[in-house]
Amino acid sequence: MPITEFLERNSRLYPNDNALVEITPQNQPEREITWREFNLIETAAGEEYRRSITWRQFDLSANRFANLLFTRGIKRGDKVAILLMNCIEWLPIYFGILKTGAIVVPMNYRYDSSEIEYCANLADCSMMVFGPEFTGRIEAVKEKLGNIKHFFFVGTDSETPDFSDNYAQMIYHCSGTVPPVEITDEDNAAIYFSSGTTGFPKAILHSHKALVHSCLTEQAHHAQTRDDVFLCIPPLYHTGAKMHWFGSLVSGSRAVILRGVSPEWILQCASEEKATIVWLLVPWAQDILDSIDSGKINLDDYRLSQWRLMHIGAQPVPPSLIKRWKKVFPNHEYDTNYGLSESIGPGCVHLGVENIHKVGAIGKAGFGWETRILDENRKDVKKGDVGELAVKGDGVMKCYYKNPEATAEIIFGDWLLTGDMAREDEDGFIFLVDRKKDVIISGGENIYPVQIEDFLRANDKIKDVAVIGIPDTRLGEISAAIIEIKDGFTLTEDEVNEFCQGLPRYKRPRKIIFADIPRNPTGKIEKPKLRAQYAGERLVERVTSE
């Protein structure tokens, strides 16, 4: 079955129940807000602060957009790009594209003009839906977007550029009937883009079967019911946030799109909207705990007793962070999901809420998935040895679109090579060691940065840390720790070196740099930027001898 059938089912069964809520904290009334007043807030602030749509309205909007696309010549197999910030229109547009049999192409909202041009042309997009934040970027390359024949603008009529039609105005006049298009499991559904850590992104092609597999995996892992409320904060263009929302789609439960990431906004929204499931990125969880520790946030100001599950993904999770979280929120279940866009996002490896004693592991093969750990010859390593993690399941991508060479590098048979180095313990739990390309080889020793980063994050003065390799004439590479200090604290290089005495000598960072840690919208450390900034530097600090 195609994923669109879940939406149509919910429209029939729960037509008047809210499906999506959008909260824009910047537009809240200029007064203190508590959960007890929330119903009054909606009346006072109108749709600027809180907007909502029912399952019936969701499905009707998707149908109307699909029928609008038909009038513009969109047909099965065409590609339609979405370039929007998180908003309540995002998912109806996504499903409207799918209902035509076309392929939806979500794009990273941080793309500059050259990246928009590259990705739209790589994916052969013939149409683009975009928001006001991107008008200037698109105008700069519009003449180079040769395949795109139509643009739809999601915003006010007065902001609509002259090269685009206004989305809301156009769908208002379109039929809400279900498009007469038969979609099969094997039909192409979506093109997502890789993070582009080695250059411009690759285009990842997925089928409807993969999207449905992601729905079933998510719901199996987190047991969403009609009573759950999912607080969605990360960007919807990425597989992570959307595929976690798929649990709400399967269960017919409400989701809240929060357009902001400050600790106060997250807790306020969870309180007001009675969120039961919140998916956080590592920096946001750290910021919440730091705000509580500093007294900036008083938990007594919020109603959070209904919050049952906090889970984290998209990056390695420091065990020290989860231990801190459980001290503050002892009643929360905790889970982590591992995945990558090539495996339709989170869930191919899954810890499980019952395995909190294994914090630090990413878990075991997820629902409907298989795993292996392989050596450089694609042979299984001995249990406990480090190798490359490979996964197998219906969520594996079909290919890198128009890139058979790159596809052949990571897919063999039904297996996908993840590029992550991992090991399996005696109980069958998988632990990430590091990204294959991030491993530092120093004097013949393999050094895995994640292990050092996890160790350093246990220091109460360290907010964030990234370890990279930088050139060294004697050892080939040495490890450098870029450290971001918590607000209100001071930390010296000598203190860091003293703290690192708890590490084996060869793992201790040889260079300490105090600076901010850049992360992308999904929370991953942007190590290529750090390597570009620091790996070519002349080493002026003393390099500790072995």
C-alpha distance (Angstrom), angle and dihedral (degrees) to the residues before:
residue distance angle dihedral
M1 . . .
P2 3.82 . .
I3 3.78 118.8 .
T4 3.81 90.7 -115.2
E5 3.81 89.7 73.0
F6 3.83 90.5 69.3
L7 3.81 89.3 59.6
E8 3.80 93.5 46.9
R9 3.82 90.6 48.9
N10 3.82 91.6 51.8
S11 3.80 90.2 49.0
R12 3.81 89.5 55.8
L13 3.82 97.7 42.2
Y14 3.83 101.9 36.1
P15 3.83 105.3 21.2
N16 3.81 97.0 153.4
D17 3.80 99.3 38.0
N18 3.79 118.3 102.9
A19 3.79 112.5 -103.0
L20 3.79 101.0 176.1
V21 3.78 135.0 19.9
E22 3.80 124.1 -172.3
I23 3.80 120.1 -155.0
T24 3.82 120.8 -168.3
P25 3.82 105.2 -172.9
Q26 3.79 94.0 -169.1
N27 3.80 88.5 67.2
Q28 3.78 97.6 52.0
P29 3.81 118.1 125.0
E30 3.78 117.2 -86.3
R31 3.78 95.0 -105.6
E32 3.76 139.9 77.0
I33 3.80 111.8 -74.5
T34 3.77 126.6 -154.2
W35 3.77 129.0 -179.4
R36 3.82 90.6 -111.1
E37 3.82 90.5 64.5
F38 3.75 97.2 44.4
N39 3.80 98.2 109.2
L40 3.80 88.8 54.8
I41 3.81 91.1 50.5
E42 3.77 93.2 60.9
T43 3.79 90.3 53.5
A44 3.78 94.0 45.8
A45 3.78 99.1 43.1
G46 3.78 99.5 36.3
E47 3.78 119.3 -159.2
E48 3.78 95.0 -31.9
Y49 3.80 92.9 81.3
R50 3.80 102.0 26.8
R51 3.79 129.7 18.9
S52 3.79 126.7 174.1
I53 3.80 140.6 -179.0
T54 3.79 131.3 -165.5
W55 3.78 125.1 -128.1
R56 3.80 89.0 -102.6
Q57 3.81 92.3 51.5
F58 3.81 89.9 46.2
D59 3.80 92.4 53.9
L60 3.81 93.5 42.7
S61 3.81 91.2 51.9
A62 3.80 90.5 50.2
N63 3.82 91.2 49.0
R64 3.79 92.3 47.9
F65 3.77 92.8 50.4
A66 3.81 91.1 47.5
N67 3.80 90.4 52.4
L68 3.80 90.0 47.0
L69 3.80 89.9 53.1
F70 3.81 89.7 53.6
T71 3.80 89.4 57.8
R72 3.81 88.0 56.4
G73 3.77 92.7 52.6
I74 3.81 99.2 -101.4
K75 3.80 112.2 156.7
R76 3.79 140.5 169.4
G77 3.79 111.8 -51.2
D78 3.82 96.9 18.0
K79 3.80 116.4 128.3
V80 3.81 123.8 -124.9
A81 3.81 119.9 -172.0
I82 3.81 125.3 -144.5
L83 3.80 117.0 -155.5
L84 3.79 105.6 173.0
M85 3.74 140.0 129.6
N86 3.81 113.2 -120.7
C87 3.79 108.1 -68.7
I88 3.79 140.5 143.5
E89 3.83 91.3 -97.8
W90 3.83 93.2 57.9
L91 3.81 100.7 83.8
P92 3.85 97.7 39.6
I93 3.81 87.7 53.1
Y94 3.82 90.4 48.5
F95 3.81 91.9 51.4
G96 3.80 92.9 42.6
I97 3.79 89.5 58.8
L98 3.81 91.5 47.9
K99 3.81 91.4 50.3
T100 3.82 90.8 61.9
G101 3.81 91.9 56.2
A102 3.80 88.5 -112.5
I103 3.81 124.1 130.7
V104 3.80 117.6 -105.3
V105 3.81 116.5 -138.7
P106 3.85 113.3 -164.3
M107 3.81 113.0 -163.1
N108 3.79 131.0 -155.1
Y109 3.79 111.0 -103.0
R110 3.80 90.0 -141.9
Y111 3.79 93.1 63.2
D112 3.78 114.6 122.4
S113 3.80 121.1 -142.7
S114 3.79 95.1 -85.1
E115 3.82 92.1 51.0
I116 3.81 91.6 47.9
E117 3.79 89.0 51.9
Y118 3.80 93.3 46.4
C119 3.81 96.8 47.3
A120 3.82 96.3 42.2
N121 3.80 91.3 51.0
L122 3.81 93.9 41.9
A123 3.82 90.2 54.4
D124 3.86 92.7 43.5
C125 3.82 91.1 -125.2
S126 3.80 114.2 -170.8
M127 3.82 96.1 -175.7
M128 3.80 137.7 28.3
V129 3.81 133.9 -158.6
F130 3.81 113.0 -160.7
G131 3.80 144.3 166.3
P132 3.81 133.5 -129.0
E133 3.81 93.2 -93.2
F134 3.81 89.8 68.4
T135 3.80 104.1 43.9
G136 3.80 94.6 100.4
R137 3.79 93.8 45.0
I138 3.80 91.9 51.0
E139 3.79 93.8 45.0
A140 3.81 89.3 55.4
V141 3.83 91.7 60.9
K142 3.80 103.3 20.3
E143 3.79 93.9 115.6
K144 3.81 90.0 53.6
L145 3.81 93.7 54.5
G146 3.78 90.7 88.3
N147 3.80 99.3 169.6
I148 3.81 97.4 47.5
K149 3.79 110.2 98.4
H150 3.81 100.7 168.1
F151 3.81 137.3 32.5
F152 3.81 127.3 -163.1
F153 3.79 119.5 -160.5
V154 3.82 121.5 -148.9
G155 3.79 105.7 -155.2
T156 3.79 142.4 64.1
D157 3.79 121.3 -32.8
S158 3.80 91.5 -117.5
E159 3.82 91.6 57.4
T160 3.81 95.6 48.3
P161 3.83 109.9 119.1
D162 3.80 118.3 -130.2
F163 3.82 92.7 -112.6
S164 3.81 93.3 58.8
D165 3.80 141.8 63.3
N166 3.79 119.2 -129.2
Y167 3.82 109.3 -108.6
A168 3.83 97.8 -148.9
Q169 3.79 94.2 47.6
M170 3.79 93.7 47.9
I171 3.82 99.4 47.6
Y172 3.81 90.9 47.3
H173 3.81 88.9 74.1
C174 3.82 96.7 43.7
S175 3.78 129.3 98.4
G176 3.80 118.8 -98.5
T177 3.80 93.8 -149.8
V178 3.79 119.2 123.4
P179 3.83 109.5 -93.9
P180 3.83 112.3 -109.7
V181 3.80 94.4 -122.6
E182 3.79 124.0 128.7
I183 3.80 112.1 -144.3
T184 3.80 123.9 -169.1
D185 3.79 131.1 -158.8
E186 3.79 91.8 -108.4
D187 3.80 95.3 52.1
N188 3.79 115.6 112.4
A189 3.81 110.6 -103.1
A190 3.79 113.7 169.8
I191 3.78 146.1 8.3
Y192 3.79 115.3 -149.8
F193 3.78 124.5 -178.0
S194 3.77 128.0 -125.1
S195 3.80 119.0 -121.6
G196 3.79 91.1 -98.4
T197 3.82 93.8 -130.2
T198 3.81 91.5 153.6
G199 3.80 98.3 40.2
F200 3.79 132.7 -58.6
P201 3.82 114.5 2.2
K202 3.80 125.1 -90.6
A203 3.82 119.6 -127.4
I204 3.82 111.9 -118.6
L205 3.82 115.3 -155.7
H206 3.82 119.3 -151.9
S207 3.80 133.5 -178.5
H208 3.81 130.3 -136.0
K209 3.80 87.0 -105.6
A210 3.81 89.2 61.2
L211 3.82 92.6 50.6
V212 3.79 91.8 49.9
H213 3.81 90.6 46.4
S214 3.81 88.3 55.1
C215 3.83 90.0 51.9
L216 3.78 93.3 51.9
T217 3.82 93.2 43.9
E218 3.79 93.3 51.7
Q219 3.80 94.6 47.4
A220 3.81 91.8 46.3
H221 3.81 91.4 52.4
H222 3.81 99.8 45.6
A223 3.81 102.9 25.0
Q224 3.80 96.4 -136.8
T225 3.80 114.5 -165.2
R226 3.78 133.8 -174.0
D227 3.81 88.4 -90.4
D228 3.80 95.3 59.5
V229 3.80 124.9 101.1
F230 3.79 116.5 -158.9
L231 3.81 118.0 -152.9
C232 3.82 106.6 -148.7
I233 3.79 115.0 -163.1
P234 3.85 109.5 149.6
P235 3.82 120.2 83.4
L236 3.79 116.5 -73.7
Y237 3.80 93.1 -142.8
H238 3.81 87.5 72.4
T239 3.79 122.8 79.1
G240 3.82 92.0 -125.8
A241 3.81 102.5 66.4
K242 3.77 95.4 35.9
M243 3.78 95.8 47.6
H244 3.80 91.3 49.8
W245 3.81 87.6 51.1
F246 3.80 87.0 54.7
G247 3.82 86.4 77.4
S248 3.81 87.5 63.8
L249 3.80 89.8 48.2
V250 3.82 92.1 53.8
S251 3.81 94.3 45.9
G252 3.81 96.1 39.9
S253 3.80 91.3 -125.0
R254 3.79 131.5 145.2
A255 3.80 124.7 -92.3
V256 3.79 128.5 -164.7
I257 3.81 121.1 -147.7
L258 3.79 108.4 -151.7
R259 3.80 114.9 -161.3
G260 3.77 97.2 -155.5
V261 3.80 140.5 49.8
S262 3.80 108.0 -151.3
P263 3.83 114.9 127.0
E264 3.80 91.1 -119.1
W265 3.80 92.9 52.2
I266 3.81 93.1 47.1
L267 3.81 93.9 51.0
Q268 3.80 93.8 41.0
C269 3.79 91.8 51.3
A270 3.81 92.8 45.4
S271 3.80 87.9 51.3
E272 3.82 98.5 45.0
E273 3.80 96.4 41.4
K274 3.83 94.5 40.1
A275 3.80 92.6 -124.3
T276 3.79 114.7 -165.1
I277 3.83 98.8 -178.7
V278 3.80 125.1 40.9
W279 3.78 124.6 178.9
L280 3.80 111.7 -156.9
L281 3.77 136.0 -176.5
V282 3.79 117.8 -130.1
P283 3.85 95.7 -104.4
W284 3.81 92.5 51.5
A285 3.80 93.1 49.8
Q286 3.80 89.5 48.8
D287 3.80 91.5 49.0
I288 3.81 91.6 51.3
L289 3.80 92.3 51.2
D290 3.80 92.6 44.6
S291 3.82 90.8 50.8
I292 3.80 90.6 51.0
D293 3.82 92.5 46.6
S294 3.80 92.0 49.6
G295 3.81 92.9 49.2
K296 3.79 92.8 -116.6
I297 3.80 88.2 119.8
N298 3.79 124.4 43.7
L299 3.80 110.6 -161.9
D300 3.80 90.6 -153.9
D301 3.82 87.2 72.6
Y302 3.81 91.5 67.4
R303 3.77 138.0 60.3
L304 3.78 105.4 -133.0
S305 3.79 104.8 145.8
Q306 3.82 91.3 109.6
W307 3.84 92.1 57.6
R308 3.81 102.4 106.9
L309 3.81 106.0 165.1
M310 3.79 135.3 38.0
H311 3.76 114.6 -178.7
I312 3.78 134.0 176.0
G313 3.78 133.9 -160.4
A314 3.81 143.9 143.8
Q315 3.81 93.2 81.0
P316 3.82 142.7 27.4
V317 3.80 110.6 -66.3
P318 3.82 117.7 -138.6
P319 3.84 109.2 -127.9
S320 3.81 88.6 -141.8
L321 3.81 89.3 62.8
I322 3.80 93.5 55.0
K323 3.80 92.1 46.8
R324 3.81 88.2 54.0
W325 3.81 91.2 47.2
K326 3.79 93.8 51.1
K327 3.79 90.7 52.1
V328 3.80 90.8 55.5
F329 3.82 96.6 36.3
P330 3.81 105.2 27.9
N331 3.80 93.7 164.8
H332 3.80 95.3 56.4
E333 3.76 119.4 104.3
Y334 3.78 110.4 -135.3
D335 3.78 129.2 -149.5
T336 3.76 139.2 164.9
N337 3.78 128.9 -157.7
Y338 3.77 125.6 -160.6
G339 3.77 122.8 -153.9
L340 3.77 146.9 122.9
S341 3.77 134.9 -138.5
E342 3.79 89.7 -103.0
S343 3.84 87.7 62.3
I344 3.83 93.4 45.4
G345 3.78 92.7 -97.4
P346 3.80 131.9 -75.1
G347 3.76 126.6 11.3
C348 3.79 111.4 51.1
V349 3.81 84.9 108.8
H350 3.80 118.8 28.3
L351 3.80 133.6 -178.4
G352 3.82 99.6 -158.5
V353 3.80 126.9 -141.8
E354 3.80 90.3 -103.3
N355 3.81 91.4 62.6
I356 3.79 101.4 64.0
H357 3.82 87.3 131.3
K358 3.82 86.6 69.3
V359 3.79 96.7 57.4
G360 3.77 106.5 153.9
A361 3.79 92.9 46.1
I362 3.80 121.0 94.0
G363 3.80 87.9 -142.1
K364 3.78 135.7 -128.1
A365 3.78 133.8 -48.6
G366 3.80 109.0 -52.2
F367 3.79 128.4 -125.4
G368 3.81 107.6 -55.3
W369 3.81 93.6 4.1
E370 3.81 137.9 109.6
T371 3.81 127.6 -158.4
R372 3.80 138.4 -159.2
I373 3.80 134.4 178.0
L374 3.80 112.0 -140.1
D375 3.78 140.0 -169.7
E376 3.81 124.6 -133.4
N377 3.83 89.4 -80.8
R378 3.83 91.6 54.7
K379 3.79 91.5 -109.0
D380 3.81 122.6 134.7
V381 3.79 113.6 -96.1
K382 3.77 123.3 -137.4
K383 3.81 114.8 -87.9
G384 3.78 108.5 -86.1
D385 3.81 94.7 25.3
V386 3.79 121.6 113.7
G387 3.80 118.6 -110.8
E388 3.78 141.7 139.2
L389 3.80 116.7 -66.2
A390 3.81 115.2 -124.1
V391 3.82 125.9 -173.2
K392 3.80 135.4 -163.3
G393 3.80 129.8 -164.7
D394 3.80 145.4 104.3
G395 3.81 89.6 -75.0
V396 3.81 95.1 67.5
M397 3.80 111.7 117.5
K398 3.78 120.6 -104.8
C399 3.81 92.2 -131.3
Y400 3.75 147.1 -54.7
Y401 3.79 98.4 -77.8
K402 3.82 111.4 -108.9
N403 3.83 91.3 -7.5
P404 3.82 110.5 96.9
E405 3.80 92.9 161.7
A406 3.81 93.4 58.2
T407 3.82 89.8 43.0
A408 3.80 91.7 54.8
E409 3.81 90.5 52.2
I410 3.80 94.2 63.1
I411 3.82 107.0 23.4
F412 3.79 123.2 68.0
G413 3.77 117.6 166.7
D414 3.80 106.1 -39.4
W415 3.81 93.6 -28.5
L416 3.80 127.9 103.7
L417 3.81 120.6 -153.0
T418 3.79 106.6 -140.9
G419 3.81 100.0 -162.5
D420 3.81 89.0 -126.7
M421 3.78 121.7 121.8
A422 3.80 112.5 -137.2
R423 3.78 145.5 160.2
E424 3.81 133.4 -149.1
D425 3.79 121.2 -134.7
E426 3.79 128.0 -142.4
D427 3.82 91.0 -87.5
G428 3.80 93.9 53.2
F429 3.83 96.5 -104.6
I430 3.79 116.6 141.6
F431 3.79 121.3 -133.3
L432 3.79 121.6 -165.3
V433 3.77 113.2 -129.3
D434 3.80 99.3 -178.7
R435 3.76 147.0 -63.5
K436 3.79 109.7 -64.6
K437 3.79 91.5 -126.1
D438 3.81 92.8 47.6
V439 3.81 96.4 57.9
I440 3.81 111.0 119.6
I441 3.80 117.2 -141.5
S442 3.78 107.9 -157.2
G443 3.78 119.7 174.8
G444 3.80 89.5 -22.3
E445 3.82 93.9 -51.8
N446 3.81 121.3 117.7
I447 3.79 110.0 -130.1
Y448 3.80 117.9 -167.7
P449 3.83 110.6 -152.1
V450 3.82 95.6 -154.9
Q451 3.81 90.6 64.1
I452 3.80 91.3 54.8
E453 3.80 92.4 43.1
D454 3.80 91.7 52.9
F455 3.79 90.4 50.0
L456 3.82 93.9 49.8
R457 3.82 93.8 46.8
A458 3.79 88.0 65.5
N459 3.82 87.1 71.3
D460 3.80 107.4 100.8
K461 3.82 92.0 -140.4
I462 3.81 96.2 54.3
K463 3.79 118.2 90.4
D464 3.81 97.8 178.4
V465 3.79 138.9 -9.6
A466 3.78 139.6 -170.2
V467 3.79 126.1 -169.4
I468 3.81 120.3 -155.0
G469 3.77 136.6 169.3
I470 3.79 119.7 -110.2
P471 3.82 127.3 -172.0
D472 3.80 120.2 -88.1
T473 3.81 125.5 -177.8
R474 3.82 94.8 -141.5
L475 3.81 104.6 34.4
G476 3.80 100.1 27.5
E477 3.80 91.2 -126.6
I478 3.76 136.8 14.7
S479 3.78 128.8 -164.2
A480 3.79 119.9 -106.3
A481 3.79 122.9 -167.1
I482 3.80 116.5 -149.0
I483 3.80 105.3 -160.2
E484 3.79 129.6 -164.9
I485 3.81 111.1 -159.1
K486 3.80 122.5 -141.7
D487 3.79 116.5 -106.1
G488 3.79 112.1 -90.7
F489 3.82 95.3 22.4
T490 3.78 134.8 98.7
L491 3.78 126.0 -149.7
T492 3.78 131.8 -179.1
E493 3.78 132.5 -154.9
D494 3.81 90.2 -114.6
E495 3.82 90.3 54.7
V496 3.81 90.8 51.3
N497 3.79 92.0 48.6
E498 3.80 90.6 49.3
F499 3.81 90.8 49.6
C500 3.81 90.0 50.7
Q501 3.80 91.7 60.0
G502 3.80 83.5 93.4
L503 3.80 89.4 68.6
P504 3.81 125.9 78.7
R505 3.80 108.4 -93.3
Y506 3.80 95.9 -109.8
K507 3.83 91.5 53.4
R508 3.80 95.9 52.5
P509 3.83 112.3 109.9
R510 3.79 111.6 -105.9
K511 3.78 93.3 -156.6
I512 3.82 131.2 36.1
I513 3.81 121.4 -156.3
F514 3.80 122.9 -178.9
A515 3.82 109.7 -148.4
D516 3.80 143.4 116.5
I517 3.80 117.7 -75.5
P518 3.82 114.2 -126.2
R519 3.80 115.4 -140.2
N520 3.79 130.6 -178.9
P521 3.85 123.1 -125.4
T522 3.81 91.4 -85.5
G523 3.80 92.0 53.7
K524 3.79 99.5 -106.0
I525 3.78 117.7 142.0
E526 3.79 110.2 -110.1
K527 3.79 96.2 -132.0
P528 3.83 94.9 167.3
K529 3.82 87.7 64.0
L530 3.79 91.2 49.1
R531 3.79 92.6 47.6
A532 3.80 90.8 48.7
Q533 3.80 89.8 50.6
Y534 3.79 101.0 42.6
A535 3.79 112.1 14.6
G536 3.77 92.8 74.9
E537 3.80 95.1 47.6
R538 3.78 121.9 116.0
L539 3.77 105.9 -111.4
V540 3.77 106.6 -114.7
E541 3.78 97.7 162.7
R542 3.76 119.8 83.2
V543 3.77 112.6 -92.3
T544 3.77 109.8 -139.5
S545 3.80 112.6 -121.4
E546 3.75 118.9 -124.5
